[in-house]
Amino acid sequence: MSEAPNGDDALAALRQRIDAIDQQLLELLSARARAAQEVAAVKIARGDIHFYRPEREAQVLRAVKERNPGPLAGEEVARLFREIMSACLALEQPIKVAFLGPEGTFTQAAAVKHFGHSAVAVPLPAIDEVFREVAAAAADYGVVPVENSTEGVVNHTLDSFFDSSLQICGEVELRIHHHLLIGPNTRADAISRVYSHPQSLAQCRKWLDAHLPRVERLTLNSNAEAARRVAGEWNSAAIAGAMAETLYGLTRLHSNIEDEPDNTTRFLIIGREAVAPSGDDKTSIMVSVKNEPGALYRLLEPFQRQGIDLTRIETRPSRARKWSYVFFIDFSGHSTDEIVRRTLDAIAPTVVELRVLGSYPRAVL
């Protein structure tokens, strides 16, 4: 009668099994990378210069989540595949992505989440500069914040569409965790000021009132700038995210100090080309209406009649006429869908201007 293997033998056998699986994974990853190179060759031969297809990536990631047998969570598996696709795409042609900087911002985290670490990410100091960089083809895509679940819409992003012909190509939803960070020269009991972006200070207002009521709150252009500043000071702290914490070598005193546990920011991916349907899409439009009774009803009634789900409505003052307004509307569906086309055709005669800002895959990650 054979003896049962002891613990060391069982562990050694499991490690050998893992090594064999790792070898299989490596061979499959190499095969996928070679296939990506062949795809690039076919595209170049037929004159197709668009290597990145947002709708295709969204379809792949959705399929990965749906087919995932576990035990890894669907989100984790999708993130792994995002990095695989990012690395394979870089073999074809690296993507250059402009984002609202500096380095260490949540916008950079959103860019990495959407494009993976193999994309070339370029920080810019202002939202309108991100728009200009993409419009001038100095960057392939841009990433800008558009709304926060606690503090609302980012007006600068919406206003940038007034004078831009860029398309919305995608969206990213990022769970925002704020941390209280200090540099190596600061004692935790000697903090006299806290730096952060105005929205971040607002999102942590209750926590600051309860834990640091006498500490001065100073606003800066970004959380990353706050982190960079406190790295060299002796009496200050910053409210920023994990990326800025790592980048500037700071110490975390308190984690997740945001007042709302589901604090989330939505970011837009902007580019120069329209995106084909992915099967689960959203469309954004900008509409200027006549300043007369019933104008808003005539704008929204066709959506209700066709059963189209409106996911967001924002209002901004019009630059063309005093006391007139422009509506930014997001809804489910793609602009090429028959039901969407009928709805937009019904709206067009009743408004001053109607512009489709883009149809794009609904956020997968």
Rosetta blueprint (number, residue, H / E / L):
1 M L
2 S L
3 E L
4 A L
5 P L
6 N L
7 G H
8 D H
9 D H
10 A H
11 L H
12 A H
13 A H
14 L H
15 R H
16 Q H
17 R H
18 I H
19 D H
20 A H
21 I H
22 D H
23 Q H
24 Q H
25 L H
26 L H
27 E H
28 L H
29 L H
30 S H
31 A H
32 R H
33 A H
34 R H
35 A H
36 A H
37 Q H
38 E H
39 V H
40 A H
41 A H
42 V H
43 K H
44 I H
45 A H
46 R L
47 G L
48 D L
49 I L
50 H L
51 F L
52 Y L
53 R L
54 P H
55 E H
56 R H
57 E H
58 A H
59 Q H
60 V H
61 L H
62 R H
63 A H
64 V H
65 K H
66 E H
67 R H
68 N L
69 P L
70 G L
71 P L
72 L L
73 A L
74 G H
75 E H
76 E H
77 V H
78 A H
79 R H
80 L H
81 F H
82 R H
83 E H
84 I H
85 M H
86 S H
87 A H
88 C H
89 L H
90 A H
91 L H
92 E H
93 Q L
94 P L
95 I L
96 K E
97 V E
98 A E
99 F E
100 L E
101 G L
102 P L
103 E L
104 G L
105 T L
106 F H
107 T H
108 Q H
109 A H
110 A H
111 A H
112 V H
113 K H
114 H H
115 F H
116 G L
117 H L
118 S L
119 A L
120 V E
121 A E
122 V E
123 P E
124 L E
125 P L
126 A L
127 I H
128 D H
129 E H
130 V H
131 F H
132 R H
133 E H
134 V H
135 A H
136 A L
137 A L
138 A L
139 A L
140 D L
141 Y E
142 G E
143 V E
144 V E
145 P E
146 V E
147 E E
148 N E
149 S L
150 T L
151 E L
152 G E
153 V E
154 V L
155 N H
156 H H
157 T H
158 L H
159 D H
160 S H
161 F L
162 F L
163 D L
164 S L
165 S L
166 L L
167 Q E
168 I E
169 C E
170 G E
171 E E
172 V E
173 E E
174 L E
175 R E
176 I L
177 H L
178 H L
179 H E
180 L E
181 L E
182 I E
183 G L
184 P L
185 N L
186 T L
187 R L
188 A H
189 D H
190 A H
191 I L
192 S L
193 R E
194 V E
195 Y E
196 S E
197 H L
198 P H
199 Q H
200 S H
201 L H
202 A H
203 Q H
204 C L
205 R H
206 K H
207 W H
208 L H
209 D H
210 A H
211 H H
212 L L
213 P L
214 R L
215 V L
216 E E
217 R E
218 L E
219 T E
220 L L
221 N L
222 S L
223 N H
224 A H
225 E H
226 A H
227 A H
228 R H
229 R H
230 V H
231 A L
232 G L
233 E L
234 W L
235 N L
236 S E
237 A E
238 A E
239 I E
240 A E
241 G L
242 A H
243 M H
244 A H
245 E H
246 T H
247 L H
248 Y L
249 G L
250 L L
251 T E
252 R E
253 L E
254 H E
255 S L
256 N L
257 I L
258 E L
259 D L
260 E L
261 P L
262 D L
263 N L
264 T E
265 T E
266 R E
267 F E
268 L E
269 I E
270 I E
271 G E
272 R L
273 E L
274 A L
275 V L
276 A L
277 P L
278 S L
279 G L
280 D L
281 D E
282 K E
283 T E
284 S E
285 I E
286 M E
287 V E
288 S E
289 V E
290 K L
291 N L
292 E L
293 P L
294 G L
295 A H
296 L H
297 Y H
298 R H
299 L H
300 L H
301 E H
302 P H
303 F H
304 Q H
305 R H
306 Q H
307 G L
308 I L
309 D L
310 L E
311 T E
312 R E
313 I E
314 E E
315 T E
316 R E
317 P E
318 S L
319 R L
320 A L
321 R L
322 K L
323 W L
324 S L
325 Y E
326 V E
327 F E
328 F E
329 I E
330 D E
331 F E
332 S E
333 G L
334 H L
335 S L
336 T L
337 D L
338 E H
339 I H
340 V H
341 R H
342 R H
343 T H
344 L H
345 D H
346 A H
347 I H
348 A H
349 P H
350 T H
351 V E
352 V E
353 E E
354 L E
355 R E
356 V E
357 L E
358 G E
359 S E
360 Y E
361 P E
362 R L
363 A L
364 V L
365 L L
